Amino acid sequence: MHTKTETKTETETNKQENNAGGDNTVVCSEPPTAPASPIPNRMRCADNHADLGASPGAARFMAATLAINPSWFRTLPTALEQAAALEAYRSAQGRVTPRDMEMLKAYYASGLTHDRSNKAFWRPDSRKKFWECFGDVLTHADRWAKETRWKPASARKKPKPEEPRQPEGPVVDVVDAAAEIASLREEMGIGGDE
């Protein structure tokens, strides 16, 4: 909504868009100045977007969750999505670990849809639904990890480098081999010292 006191420049640089939920978002062409944040400025530009820049932990959480599903990084989260991400971050209260994020990424990459009891695993495709139901998704991912016996990369056994293998059979000394060959030649009457 534009007031009559806005200048022509402000009216041209700001435009109003409708979100999927029917809410209006004012999108700025010039982002506000803010402290450095892992979330690009254009993600905080609209006036009704969640202020993820105020919490570095929330910004890291959102960036980490966007990395779970490669298609989620293709577009910027909407105001509603950012608000859902912020709420998921607050509900986790800092208890979500890098191991959890690694597990969620593996969970989303897995093709396993049901456990051995034929109970389905749930992976919402929508970022907003993922953040809104973050606890449920994490519960399904934990169940998937138990079902598949998934372990984080740090806990997996590293394959031992293969040691050089000895040839099968007895190893013969060069001097002994030369003597044996010479005695065989003599027995067979093949060449020799003349």
C-alpha positions in Angstrom: 0.0 0.0 0.0 1.4 3.3 -1.0 0.7 6.6 0.8 0.4 9.9 -0.9 3.6 11.2 0.7 5.8 8.7 -1.2 7.8 10.2 -4.0 7.6 8.9 -7.5 11.0 7.2 -7.1 9.8 5.3 -4.0 6.7 4.2 -5.9 8.7 2.9 -8.8 11.4 1.1 -6.7 8.9 -0.7 -4.5 6.3 -3.0 -5.9 3.6 -5.1 -4.3 3.4 -8.8 -4.8 1.0 -11.5 -3.6 2.4 -14.5 -1.8 0.9 -18.0 -2.3 -1.0 -17.5 1.0 -2.8 -14.4 -0.3 -0.7 -12.0 1.8 0.8 -9.0 0.3 4.6 -8.4 0.3 6.3 -5.1 -0.5 9.4 -6.0 -2.3 12.2 -3.3 -2.3 14.5 -2.8 -5.2 17.2 -1.5 -2.8 17.8 -3.7 0.2 18.2 -2.1 3.6 21.6 -1.9 5.1 22.2 -4.5 7.8 25.0 -6.3 9.5 26.7 -9.1 7.7 24.6 -12.3 7.5 24.8 -15.6 5.7 21.3 -14.9 4.3 21.5 -12.5 1.3 20.1 -9.0 1.8 17.3 -9.6 -0.8 16.0 -12.4 1.6 15.3 -9.7 4.2 14.2 -6.9 1.9 10.4 -7.2 2.3 9.0 -5.5 5.3 7.0 -8.6 6.5 9.9 -11.1 6.1 11.2 -12.7 9.3 14.3 -10.9 10.5 16.7 -13.8 10.2 19.6 -11.3 10.1 19.1 -10.6 13.8 20.0 -14.1 14.7 23.1 -15.7 13.2 22.0 -19.1 14.5 18.7 -18.8 12.7 20.4 -17.8 9.5 22.8 -20.7 9.7 19.9 -23.0 10.5 18.0 -21.8 7.4 21.0 -22.1 5.2 21.7 -25.6 6.4 18.1 -26.8 5.9 18.1 -25.3 2.4 21.1 -27.5 1.6 19.1 -30.7 2.5 17.1 -30.7 -0.7 19.1 -29.4 -3.7 15.9 -27.9 -5.3 15.3 -25.7 -2.3 18.3 -23.6 -3.0 17.1 -22.6 -6.5 14.7 -19.9 -5.3 14.6 -17.5 -2.4 12.3 -18.4 0.5 9.2 -16.3 0.7 8.2 -14.3 3.8 5.9 -17.1 5.0 8.7 -19.7 4.5 11.2 -17.6 6.4 8.7 -17.1 9.2 8.2 -20.9 9.3 12.0 -21.5 9.3 12.4 -19.0 12.2 9.7 -20.8 14.1 11.4 -24.2 13.5 14.7 -22.7 14.7 13.1 -21.4 17.8 11.3 -24.7 18.5 14.6 -26.6 18.2 16.1 -24.3 20.8 19.7 -25.0 19.5 19.4 -28.7 20.0 19.7 -29.5 16.2 23.2 -30.6 15.6 25.3 -30.8 12.4 24.9 -34.6 12.7 21.1 -34.0 12.4 21.5 -31.9 9.3 23.8 -34.5 7.8 21.2 -37.2 8.6 18.4 -35.1 7.1 20.4 -34.6 3.9 21.0 -38.4 3.6 17.3 -39.0 4.4 16.2 -36.8 1.6 18.7 -38.3 -0.8 17.5 -41.9 0.1 15.0 -43.7 -2.1 13.7 -45.8 0.8 10.0 -45.0 1.2 8.9 -47.5 3.8 10.4 -49.4 6.8 10.4 -53.1 7.2 6.9 -52.9 8.8 5.7 -51.1 5.7 5.3 -47.8 7.6 5.9 -44.9 5.3 8.7 -42.3 5.7 7.5 -38.7 5.3 9.6 -36.2 3.3 7.6 -33.0 2.5 8.7 -31.5 -0.8 7.6 -28.0 0.3 10.2 -25.9 2.2 7.4 -24.3 4.2 5.8 -27.6 5.1 9.3 -28.9 6.0 9.9 -26.0 8.4 6.3 -26.1 9.8 6.6 -29.8 10.6 10.3 -29.8 11.4 9.9 -32.0 14.5 7.9 -34.6 12.6 10.4 -34.7 9.7 13.2 -35.1 12.2 11.4 -38.0 13.9 10.9 -39.8 10.5 14.5 -39.2 9.7 15.6 -40.7 13.0 13.4 -43.8 12.3 14.9 -44.0 8.8 18.5 -43.8 10.2 17.7 -46.7 12.6 16.1 -48.7 9.7 19.1 -48.2 7.4 21.7 -48.2 10.2 22.9 -44.8 8.9 25.9 -43.3 10.5 27.5 -39.8 10.1 30.6 -39.6 8.0 32.7 -39.1 11.1 31.6 -42.4 12.6 32.0 -44.6 9.5 35.0 -46.9 9.4 37.6 -45.7 6.9 38.7 -48.6 4.7 42.2 -49.7 5.5 44.7 -49.2 2.7 45.4 -52.5 1.1 48.8 -53.9 2.1 51.0 -55.2 -0.7 50.3 -58.9 -1.1 53.0 -61.5 -1.1 53.0 -63.9 -4.1 51.5 -67.2 -3.3 53.9 -70.1 -2.7 57.3 -70.1 -1.3 59.6 -67.2 -2.0 62.9 -68.2 -3.6 66.2 -66.5 -3.2 67.8 -65.3 -6.4 71.1 -67.2 -5.8 69.2 -70.4 -5.0 67.0 -70.0 -8.1 70.1 -69.6 -10.3 71.7 -72.7 -8.9 68.5 -74.7 -9.4 68.2 -73.5 -13.0 71.9 -74.4 -13.7 71.4 -77.9 -12.3 68.3 -78.4 -14.4 70.2 -77.4 -17.6 72.9 -79.8 -16.7 70.5 -82.6 -16.2 68.8 -81.9 -19.5 72.0 -81.3 -21.4 71.1 -77.9 -22.5 73.8 -75.4 -23.1 76.1 -74.5 -20.4 79.6 -73.3 -19.9 81.7 -74.4 -22.9 
